[in-house]
Amino acid sequence: MPLDANGAFLSFRNVKKSYDQKTLVVKDFNLDVQKGEFITLLGPSGSGKSTVLMMLAGFEGVTSGDIVIAGQSVTRTAPYRRNIGMVFQNYALFPHMTIAENLAYPLRVRKMNKAAVKDRVNEYLRLIEMGSFGGRYPGQLSGGQRQRVALARALIFEPSLILMDEPLGALDKKLREQMQYEITRLHEQLGFTVIYVTHDQTEALTMSSRIAVFNDGVVQQCAAPAQLYERPSNAFVADFIGENNFIPGKVDRIEGGKARVTVAGGGTITADAAEGLKAGADCVLSIRPEKLFIKPTSHAYDNELVAEHVTHHYVGDFIRFYFRVAEGTEITIKVLNDLAAPDLKAGDKASLVWLAKDCIAFPA
């Protein structure tokens, strides 16, 4: 299949979207997607991620810019000519058709002969492990089963691209996790290219090749899940992805990519310096709850900060401790629920420690 000049299968080039010709809901969106990638668009409500998906599907027009699939611009191409499969949150199955008939529908629309349709339907029923369900109707299936059928129907005509818009939003936690596994399994087995929209961070981190984090119509960072979590590019991404602690401070100096930061109470902290950070400026230190430890500890550390224990919550496999530092900033620590877990009472003072490499100083 032809690719873009830069080797990408799908490219967004300076794509913008405005509904009123005044306010941009998507601002200069650029993204290259390789064949077989699983790209998730993640962000808060109103951030522009679903609008990007609708423009790619052809259901929304592009105000300016270009969308290219397999080397061909599809910006002005009708939706039905883009060879794209879609999976929706509400399944969008035909209730009056059996499961087999639902799967056969996109093949019949494409004039495939009856014998080939039957073989393809049976193949995909086996693929989603529902080989004996062909004669049932959507109303006779569970939510998870209906979503598997919706996924199979989107894949059965072998589209160049699959779009998924909050496909697991209607499922409970256990079913969501099962379907995350199902979608990942099928993606690995068939190698199709996916653009996936969700507001669920765990879902995005679990399933994606890369995640594009949106805020106010702008992609803040697009990276692999581990890089996004461990090395966020700015304070918004650090705050939006997973849990984080933010400690205000002032940059004393920057040397070799490391910032020396003074925090309230007179402590000095060493952290990785984010892009744009300058000596003498106010900053905010970002540190994940699982990267902090309470002395005494066997873990190595570069930084130490005295804090007051406020309370703690038992969560099962771990205990969540809440502390308060000198100027009132609250800090959360996740501690494994084992024999080494500290026994602290409200008001107790404790030394919190961590490694400089696990802490990032962002411009305030």
Secondary structure in CASP SS format (residue, H / E / C, confidence):
PFRMAT SS
TARGET T0000
AUTHOR 0000-0000-0000
METHOD secondary structure of the structure
MODEL  1
M C 1.00
P C 1.00
L C 1.00
D C 1.00
A C 1.00
N C 1.00
G C 1.00
A C 1.00
F C 1.00
L E 1.00
S E 1.00
F E 1.00
R E 1.00
N E 1.00
V E 1.00
K E 1.00
K E 1.00
S E 1.00
Y C 1.00
D C 1.00
Q C 1.00
K C 1.00
T C 1.00
L E 1.00
V E 1.00
V E 1.00
K E 1.00
D E 1.00
F E 1.00
N E 1.00
L E 1.00
D E 1.00
V E 1.00
Q C 1.00
K C 1.00
G C 1.00
E C 1.00
F E 1.00
I E 1.00
T E 1.00
L E 1.00
L E 1.00
G C 1.00
P C 1.00
S C 1.00
G C 1.00
S C 1.00
G C 1.00
K H 1.00
S H 1.00
T H 1.00
V H 1.00
L H 1.00
M H 1.00
M H 1.00
L H 1.00
A H 1.00
G C 1.00
F C 1.00
E C 1.00
G C 1.00
V C 1.00
T C 1.00
S E 1.00
G E 1.00
D E 1.00
I E 1.00
V E 1.00
I E 1.00
A C 1.00
G C 1.00
Q E 1.00
S E 1.00
V C 1.00
T C 1.00
R C 1.00
T C 1.00
A C 1.00
P H 1.00
Y H 1.00
R H 1.00
R C 1.00
N C 1.00
I E 1.00
G E 1.00
M E 1.00
V E 1.00
F E 1.00
Q C 1.00
N C 1.00
Y C 1.00
A C 1.00
L C 1.00
F C 1.00
P C 1.00
H C 1.00
M C 1.00
T C 1.00
I H 1.00
A H 1.00
E H 1.00
N H 1.00
L H 1.00
A H 1.00
Y H 1.00
P H 1.00
L H 1.00
R H 1.00
V H 1.00
R C 1.00
K C 1.00
M C 1.00
N C 1.00
K H 1.00
A H 1.00
A H 1.00
V H 1.00
K H 1.00
D H 1.00
R H 1.00
V H 1.00
N H 1.00
E H 1.00
Y H 1.00
L H 1.00
R H 1.00
L H 1.00
I C 1.00
E C 1.00
M C 1.00
G C 1.00
S C 1.00
F C 1.00
G C 1.00
G C 1.00
R C 1.00
Y C 1.00
P H 1.00
G H 1.00
Q H 1.00
L C 1.00
S C 1.00
G H 1.00
G H 1.00
Q H 1.00
R H 1.00
Q H 1.00
R H 1.00
V H 1.00
A H 1.00
L H 1.00
A H 1.00
R H 1.00
A H 1.00
L H 1.00
I C 1.00
F C 1.00
E C 1.00
P C 1.00
S C 1.00
L E 1.00
I E 1.00
L E 1.00
M E 1.00
D E 1.00
E C 1.00
P C 1.00
L C 1.00
G C 1.00
A C 1.00
L C 1.00
D C 1.00
K H 1.00
K H 1.00
L H 1.00
R H 1.00
E H 1.00
Q H 1.00
M H 1.00
Q H 1.00
Y H 1.00
E H 1.00
I H 1.00
T H 1.00
R H 1.00
L H 1.00
H H 1.00
E H 1.00
Q H 1.00
L H 1.00
G C 1.00
F C 1.00
T C 1.00
V E 1.00
I E 1.00
Y E 1.00
V E 1.00
T E 1.00
H C 1.00
D C 1.00
Q H 1.00
T H 1.00
E H 1.00
A H 1.00
L H 1.00
T H 1.00
M H 1.00
S C 1.00
S C 1.00
R E 1.00
I E 1.00
A E 1.00
V E 1.00
F E 1.00
N E 1.00
D C 1.00
G C 1.00
V E 1.00
V E 1.00
Q E 1.00
Q E 1.00
C E 1.00
A E 1.00
A C 1.00
P H 1.00
A H 1.00
Q H 1.00
L H 1.00
Y H 1.00
E H 1.00
R C 1.00
P C 1.00
S C 1.00
N C 1.00
A H 1.00
F H 1.00
V H 1.00
A H 1.00
D H 1.00
F H 1.00
I C 1.00
G C 1.00
E C 1.00
N C 1.00
N E 1.00
F E 1.00
I E 1.00
P E 1.00
G E 1.00
K E 1.00
V E 1.00
D E 1.00
R E 1.00
I E 1.00
E E 1.00
G C 1.00
G C 1.00
K E 1.00
A E 1.00
R E 1.00
V E 1.00
T E 1.00
V E 1.00
A C 1.00
G C 1.00
G C 1.00
G C 1.00
T E 1.00
I E 1.00
T E 1.00
A E 1.00
D E 1.00
A E 1.00
A C 1.00
E C 1.00
G C 1.00
L C 1.00
K C 1.00
A C 1.00
G C 1.00
A C 1.00
D E 1.00
C E 1.00
V E 1.00
L E 1.00
S E 1.00
I E 1.00
R C 1.00
P H 1.00
E H 1.00
K H 1.00
L C 1.00
F E 1.00
I E 1.00
K C 1.00
P C 1.00
T C 1.00
S C 1.00
H C 1.00
A C 1.00
Y C 1.00
D C 1.00
N E 1.00
E E 1.00
L E 1.00
V E 1.00
A E 1.00
E E 1.00
H E 1.00
V E 1.00
T E 1.00
H E 1.00
H E 1.00
Y E 1.00
V C 1.00
G C 1.00
D C 1.00
F E 1.00
I E 1.00
R E 1.00
F E 1.00
Y E 1.00
F E 1.00
R E 1.00
V C 1.00
A C 1.00
E C 1.00
G C 1.00
T C 1.00
E E 1.00
I E 1.00
T E 1.00
I E 1.00
K E 1.00
V E 1.00
L E 1.00
N C 1.00
D C 1.00
L C 1.00
A C 1.00
A C 1.00
P C 1.00
D C 1.00
L C 1.00
K C 1.00
A C 1.00
G C 1.00
D C 1.00
K E 1.00
A E 1.00
S E 1.00
L E 1.00
V E 1.00
W E 1.00
L C 1.00
A H 1.00
K H 1.00
D H 1.00
C E 1.00
I E 1.00
A E 1.00
F E 1.00
P E 1.00
A C 1.00
END
